[in-house]
Amino acid sequence: EVQLVESGGGLVKPGGSLRLSCAASGFTFSTYNMYWVRQAPGKGLEWVSSISSGSDYIFYADSVKGRFTISRDNAKNSLYLQMNSLRAEDTALYYCTRGIHNYWYFDLWGRGTLVTVSS
Amino acid sequence: QSALTQPASVSGSPGQSITISCTGTSSDVIHYNYVSWYQQHPSKAPKLLIHDVSERPSGVSNRFSGSKSGNTASLTISGLQAEDEAHYYCSSRTSNSAWVFGGGTKLTVL
């Protein structure tokens, strides 16, 4: 089955760190661009970060630049998001999404993992 | 990043057609034909409906269609059904390789 499964969310204090993971299955992970998109409770979608299939191109939203790091391990079919210096406004459901190389949309989404930043 | 503006809510009766607009606030966003639309039911992950302004992935009903005029993209849903009640988001890649989403539109089927 083609799917993305996120993990690693939880409750963390402001200033803390968390590492999210996304396990891909059912498709050739190494040929797809991957993304993190988040959704604060009751709010809309917000793009967080992108990484190309070979990790050559990496981009971040201004809101997370310098604090978050996206990475991937194509041998393990996995995507990661290292989140440091977390703030209350980072509280959200974090979705792992997939994009076809040279096409600019998200064609597959995971169910998300919830990150709560609170003291 | 730039923002995309959508109406907060729209409504329609079963069988009717509705259109949701998505307006770019800076020219570089909607200039590119990279607009996509997503449907999100409560407590569910978003689902791709339309990509590249008007392309429909296989498996998506032909009741969903997309278009663009100037800096405004639109999603039209024809033959409204109760199951169409959801939130809808537009998105676009920007010229500096970021992505922006609209604020989302809640569709109510009366």
Interface residues (C-beta under 8 A of the other chain):
Chain A: Y35 V37 G44 L45 E46 W47 S50 Y57 F59 A61 D62 Y95 Y103 W104 Y105 F106 D107 L108 W109 G110 R111 G112
Chain B: Q1 Y32 Y34 S36 Y38 Q40 A45 P46 K47 L48 H51 D52 P57 Y89 S91 R93 S97 A98 W99 V100 F101 G102 G103 G104
